[in-house]
Structures are given as structure tokens and as C-alpha cells.
């Protein structure tokens, strides 16, 4: 119990005891909330009473970014709904929102109002372009954001258009993970000083930060603007994906000479017969030699020969295959929740291990129960229900 008598729901993990309000959204905001919840934070998702129509429509149990936290349905167009969120913030350590700049301010839940309610609050916000700048108010998605950073232009094969790298670089890498890091850093500062702040996580800037090494290489004349002409973009024969006899693929990445020697010895190629890969002009010929060799056997045979050695080879696994690979099984890298196979919490913590994820909740499934745990009086909950400021939770809807 807290000193004021309110119940505290403690999850297991290094962030146990941290309370976070999440304004339900799509993409990087829920991913950030999932990562923090996986690490033990008690994250309460503020959902709309009716579907927003945003994102990819799917059954709730497959909405894995919504796992491990509870949902309350709050009508943010009702003044009592806004008042409720502000009151909840007084017991929260952080807030997550991923709306267009100005949206939270128009609702009456901008940083000024929220930090007035809780001066030590960490106000985390993630957008594509950032909270300011000429593009701040423009709509966009991951692909647009990484296009502005050089990351998209650099991704792809020679002679082909840029290849969208799923939405891993902008939404999740540049957005969610940088927001999670920013919130965690700001929480440490708030714990030390009692002073909250706004974390402005722009996916463009996060994606640009991820590109730091390549900007350094480019400045040094070691990274061409031509796709498929560099060490790590499929230009080099020793950092490539090769097709096997059965049409499946191997990732081959012995960048260091000592590892290339191991690879060539194991696959039966005389190193002296291979063109010098230290000279980029030889890369196409060397790649042709390796490609022909790897087409001689099915993937399983190459894996039996090469996996677990310093040849730097691993099979290219599909989403269906990856969870059953022996290494992933031994590590428990994937878990099954409500019949859905999914990645487990990461990273690992030796002293404060994360607990198993819980299944995603439908919007508003825990409205009444979660509000009670956050210290809202039953009488007020009833009044909010009657006024339409909140929706009833799933338990209350059962007859």
C-alpha cells in the first residue's frame, strides 16, 4: 500500500513500482509502452470508448503491442474524462502519447496542464517529424520519416529502388526505443531532482541517430551513396544472403579475415582461388563463386556443417520457423500467450527478471477494476459511468 492507502499493483522487473499512463495510439507509442511494461512498469492504457479506425485492424489477442497492461475506456471529449486523466496523472510517474503535435493541448492534456498536476511527471511524446519544424503538422508514416534521414536511400540492392525495411527503423527503432530510453532517463532525473520534463522523440531523429556509424563512414569516404556497393548493404560477398539448393537462404557474414578463412575451409573453397575481397572491384566475381557453391546443397546440410562455428553463418528463418530454432528454444526467446506465439521480453535482467507477458486486453476491459486500483473511489467511478465519461469494464458487461 502507498502511504495514502491506495493499492499498488507491482509487476516483476526492474521498473516494478513505476506507473505510466499510455494514451492509446498506433505504432511507436504502444511499442514503447509494451517494452516498459515488459520491464515491470504498471502501464494503464487510456482507450477510446469506440474504435479509432487507426492502424491495422486485427483480433485483440493478436495485437501483441498491447500486451501486459490494462485498458480503461475514457471519453476524452467529456470534461469529466479529462479531469479523470489529470487525477490519474497525480499517481503516475510518466505519460506516453503519440498524437500529432497540438492534439493533447487541444484536449486540455498538454504538458503544461499535466506538469501542473504532477510537477515530477515525465511527459513522453513520439511523432514522426517532432513537435516543431516545417513538417511537424504534416501526416506521415514510418517510410516517410526514414526517407528524410538517409536510412531508406541506403537500404536495398544495386540497381533496385530503396527497400522498405518493414517499419523497424522509424516506428520501432527510431521512435519506440528512443522514447523508451528517453522516458527511462528522464525518470532517473525526476527521481533525483523531483523535476519532470517533456521527452520529444521524433522518429526522424531517432532513425538518424541509428545511422550515426554510416554517416561517419560516409564522411570518411568509406560509404558510397550507391546502394549495394558497400560492405553491409549486400555489396560485399562476405556480407550477403545466399540461396541454397532447396530455395532456402543462408546469411553469410564473415567480415573479418580469420572468419572468412574458416568459412572457405569448411565449404571447400581454396582461399587462393577466390578473388581478393579487400578490393571492392573483385566483389562481383567472389560473390558468384560463393553463390554457386551454396546452391550445391540444401540449407539444412549447410547449417549442419556451419552453424555454431566461427564461419558467421545462420539460416534465414521465416516467422514460422524462428520460434522453433534450437537456440531460440534453449533461450526461451519466444513465448506462447493465449495460444499466440510471440517474442518474449527483452533484454534479460539477472536480479530483476521480467515476468511472462499477459494477453492483450480489449479496449476498456479493466475500466472499473483498474481505476479502483489507481485509487479512484467507487462512488466516483459510478458517477463517471452514468455521465458517459468512462465505459464499463468487461466484467460489468456480463449478464
N, C-alpha and C positions, 0 to 999 in steps of 0.2 A: 504493500500500500504506500502511496505517496503521503507526505505529511498532511495534506488536506483531506485525506481519506479516500481519494479516488483510486480505483483499481488500476494497476499497471500490467499490461499483457506483455510479458517478456518472451521474445523468441530467442533461439540459440544462435550464437555467433558473435563476432567482435563488435557489432553495432547494437547488441541487445540493450534495451533501455532507451534507444533513440526513437523518437516519434516523428513521423513525417506525414504530412498531408499531400496527396497527389491529386491534382486536378486532371481528371481522365482525359486522355488525348490519344494520339496515334504516334507510331514511330519511336523517336528517341526518348520522349518523356516516359512512357510505360517501360521501355527497356531499362532506363536508369532506375526507375522505381523497383523493377524486378531484381536488378543487381544489388541494390541496397537492402531489399527485403531478404534476398538470399543470404546476405551477410548479417542478418539478425535484426534489422530495423523493423519496428512496428509501423507499417505503412498503411494508411487509411485512404482508400480511393474515393474521391468525390465524383460520382457519376451523375449524368443527366437522368431525369425520370423516364425519358423516352430516348430511343436510339438517335445518335447524332448523324448517322449516314456516312461517316468518315471511315477511311481505311478499307481493309478487305473484309467483307462480310464472311463470317465463319461461325460454326457452333462454338459455344462458350468454352467447352472442355479442350478445344484446340487452340484457344487464344493464350498461348504459353507466356506471352509478355505480361499477362495479368495474374500470374500465379502468385501464391504465397502472401496474399493480402486480402483484406476485407473491403467490401464496397458498400457505400451508403448513397442513396439517391436523394439529391438535394436540388430543389428548384432555384437556380441562381437568378431567375427573373422575379423572385419573390423577396421582398426586403427581409423577411424573417429567415430565409435561406442564407442570405448574405451575412446576416447577424450571427447565424449559427456557425458559419465557417470562421468568422472572426473570433468567436468564442473558442472554437476548437484549436485555433492557432495559438491561443494563450497556453495551451498544454502541449504544443508541438515544438520540435527543435528546428524543423525545416519544412519548406513547401516546394513542390515541383509543379511547374506549369510549362506547357509547350504551345501556347496560342500565339497568334500574330501580335506584334507589339501594339499595345494600347487596349487590347481586349480585357485584360484583368483590371486595368484602370477604369474602363467604362462600367465594369461590374461593381466597382467600389472595393475591389480586392487587389489593387496595385500595391507596389512596395511601400509607398508612404502610409497607406491605411494599415497594412499588415504589420509593418515595423512599429507603428504607433501602438498596436495591440500587443506586440511582443518584441521589445527592442533587441533581444538577442537572437531573433529569428534569422535563419539562413534562407533567403528567398532565391531559389534556383529556377532559372528560366532558360529554355532552349528554343532557338529559332534557326532557320536556315541562314539568314543574312545578318543576324544580330539585331539588337534593339535600336540601332541608329544606322545612318548611311543612306545613300540614294535608293537602295533596293529594299530597305527594311520593310516597307509595306506591301511589297510585291509577293504574290503567291509563288510557290515553287515546291520542288521535291528534291530528294537526295541527288538525283542525276544532275539537276541544275546547279546544286551547291558545289559538288565536286568538280563540275566543269569549270568553275571560276577559280580553282586552286591549282590547276596543272595536273591534278591526280588523274582525271579522266583522260586527258590527252596522252598521258604517259602509259596508259593501260591498253594493251592489245598487241596484235601481231603485225609484222611488217606487211605493208601493202593493204591492210584492212582498216576499217573505221575503228575508233576507240571502242573498247569493250566495256559495257556496264558491269562493274564488279559486285553484282547484287546491290543491296543498299547497305553494305557493310562499312564502307569508307565514310560516308556522310552521316546517315541516320545513327548508326550504332557506334562506329569508331570515333568519328569527329564530333558527334552530338552526345549520345547517351553516356559514353565512357568519360568524356571530358566533363560533362555535367556531374557525373557521379564523383569524379575526382575533385571537382571544384566545390561541391557541396561538402564532401568529407573534409577538405582542407579548411573551408570556412567554419565548419562545426568545431574543429580544433581551436581555431582562433576565438570563436564565440565562447568556448568553454574556458579559455584562458583570460578573456577580457570582458565577457558579458556583452559584447558588441556584435550585433548581427550585420548582415550586408547582403547585397544582391550579387548573384553569380550569373553573369551574362554569357551563356555558352552559345556561340554561333557555330553552326556546322561547317561553314566555310573556313573559319579559323581553326577549328579542330582538325579538319581534313588537311589544311595547310600545314599544321603542326606535325601531322603524321608524315608529311612529305619532307621533313627537315633534312634527312640524310641525302635525299635525291637533289635538293636544292644545293647542298654542299658539293655533291659530285658534279652537278651541272656547272657550278661556279669554277670548279677545278678543271673543267674540260673533259670530265670522265663520264658524263651522262648526256647522250645525244637527245635532241628533241624528236628524233625519228623513232617511232615505235618498232619494237622487235629488233633493235640494233644494239641493245645494252645487255649487261651481264644478267640482270634479274627480270628481264621482260620478255624472255623467250628467244633473245638474240643468240645467247651463248649455248653451245652444245652441252655444256656441263651444268646447265640450269634449265631443264626442259622437261616436257611431258612426252613420253614415247608410247606408241601403240604396240601392243603385243599381238601374238598370233591369233588370239581369240577376240580381238577387237577391244579388249580392255586396256587400261593405261597404267603406266608407272611414272611416278615423279622421280627424277634423277637430278641430284643437286650436289655433286662433289666439287664444290668451288675450289677447295684447297688441293694443291698438287698431290699431297700424300694420300688424300682420299680418292683422287682420280686413279692413282696407281692401283689401289685396292680394287676399285670397280673394274678397271680394264683387265686386271689379272683374273678376276672371278668370272667375267663374261667371255674370256678367251680372246682378247684383242691385244696384240703386241703394241705396247705404247709407242715404240719407234715407228710403227706403220701409220700411226694417226697423225694428221697434220698438227702442227704446234698451235694449241688453243690460246696461247699467250698473245697471238696475233689475230685480231678480230677478222681480218680478211680470210682466214682459214676456217672460220666457224661454219659456213655452209657445208664445206666438204667433210669436216669432222662430224657434223650433225647427220649427214647422210650415212656415214659409216655406222654410227650408233643406231640410227633408226632401222637400218637393215638388219643389224644383229638382234635388236629387241623384237623384231617381227618373226623371229625364228621359233620362239617358244611362247606358250600361253602365260598369262600373268602369274598364275599360281606357281608355276615352275620357277619363274624369276624370283618370286617372293621367297620360296623355299631356299634359294641359293643366296639371296642378298639381304633379306630383312634381318635386322639385328646385328649387322656388320657395320663397319665404318665406310661403306660404299655410299652412304647417304641416299638410300633408295627406299621408297614406300609406295604401296599401291594407292591409286586414285580411287577412293571408295565413294559409292553413292550414298545418299541419305539413308537408304535401306540397309546398306552394308556396314556403315561405320559403327553403329552401336554393338555389332557382334564381333568386331575385330578383337582378338585375344588381348591386346594391350589395353584397349578401352574397357573391356570386361574386367580385367585384373585391377584396373584403377577405379572402377565404378564411375567412369566418366559420364555414362548415361544412366538415367533412372526411369522408372515407369510409374506414372501417377494417373490414377483413374483410367488405366488402360492405354495411356498415351506415352510413348517412348520419347524422351526429351533429354537435352543436356542437363547435367547436374550443376549445382552451384560451383562457381569458380571465382577466385583461386581457393586453395586449401589453407586452413589455419590450424596450426599444431595445438595451440592452447584453447582456442575457442572455435571448434569446428561448427560449420553451418549445419542446420537441421535439414531434413528432406523437404523438398518443396511441397506445397499443398496445391490442390487443383484450383484453377481459376474460378472465381465466383461470378454469377450473373450480376448485372448492374443492380445495385440496391439490395442484394441478398442479405446483407447484415445491417441494414439501416438502424433498426431499433437496438439490436444487441450490441453493435459496435459503439453506438452513441452512449449507451449506458456505461460501457467500459471506459469511455473517454470522459465520464463524469457528468453527462447531461442527465438532469433529473427526469424520472419517469413522467411527471406531470407536464414538463415542458415538451417532452417527446410527443405526448398525446396531443398537446396543443398544436405542435408543428404538423402532425399528421392531419388533423382536422382542417387546418388552414391551407393545406396543399404545399407547404414549404418543403416537406420531405415525403418520400414514399414508404410504404410499409415493407418490412423485410420479408424474405421468403417464408419464414416460419409463421408470420402473422397472416399470410395469404392462404395458408392451408385451412381447409374446412373439415 
